[in-house]
Amino acid sequence: MSVVWTESSHGIDWRLELERDRLLPGRLVSGRVWLTAHGAFEAQRLLVTLLGTEHWQHEVTETDAQGHTRTRVVTSRAEVAREPVAVLDAVRLADGETREAAFQLPVPPLGPATLEANVAGVTWILEAKLDVPGGFDSRLERPVRVLQPTALLRAGVVPVGQFALYGGADVAEDGVTGSVELDPVPLACGEAFRGRILLHAPGRTELQEIRAELRVRVESTVGGGRQEDITAWAAVLVPTGILEGDRTIEFEGLLPDRALPTIELPHGRTAAGLHVILARPWAPDTRLVRDVAMATTTEL
């Protein structure tokens, strides 16, 4: 679905229409821009740029002159992609004049995809700018999302867990064995999914509950890098009961529309897992975990 943005900046009223703000890697995205001048206006050129920036958090330890040390958290940033398109040259507008132009913007074939997390992530913006030599540039900037397609994960371009692309994966812990099945694989943020858990317990175990949690671990992979665990989805599957012998549990869920793809970045990475937690009274919980791959679109 197309999006429309407006802005007023340094003598120009902007109107920019983009066919979509969730961009598919390796594809062109079409757009159109309208410029209306307040007074006579001249610019060297009109550029539309897709700009990707990675951020990552790490701890830095400093020592002062007295030998005291302190550790602080630093957020570093680096540009990971820049795709500029020259739309117009030598823009000259009279007072009240409107100029219209169409463009096509390439999206890098490997992104990297948008990642919305604190300790590591990638953000993308679309910038439309009138380059004014010796003056203030007029511009419009808006965030967009570059998607992680399921096809990219299936193709092996992005490292995933050993069994993340299998419909079913065996699990075992504390004598409990079984398998966890998911459909579809990979999972996609903002989309529905379903699953089935097959359990076998060698004895009789009293449980407070059986719950499932889809967790995404985000890591900054530099020295002193930080990490965070994000619970993307959680549900109680079985309330208080007894686990004995074989048991089958079926469930459904809906992932939030947050960009948490399985991804490998220059300074960070993510890994997802479905945790089946057998909560026991007065005893440590049993955790059965399988690998999960996460996409942000099923279009490719």
Summary of the structure (lengths in Angstrom):
residues: 300
radius of gyration: 25.0
end to end distance: 16.9
largest distance: 84.3
contacts: 976
relative contact order: 0.19
helix: 2%
strand: 67%
